Amino acid sequence: LTKSTKSKDKEYNPVELKTMGKNLLKAAIKPVEEIDIEDEAEEIDVDPDAL
C-alpha cells in the first residue's frame, strides 16, 4: 500500500483527474462566481489530456 500511495497519482485515469480537478475547483471557487469556475474547469480539462 505504501508503494501504491506514491504511484497512485500516476495510475489515476485522465477521467479521474478531470473529475477530481473539477470538484476541487468547484469546492474552492464555489463562493465566487460559478461562471468563472465553468470557464476555468473547461480549460483545465484539456490539461490532463495533454499530459
PyMOL commands that set and color helices and strands:
alter all, ss='L'
color gray80, all
select helices_A, chain A and resi 2-11+14-29+34-50
alter helices_A, ss='H'
color red, helices_A
deselect
rebuild
show_as cartoon
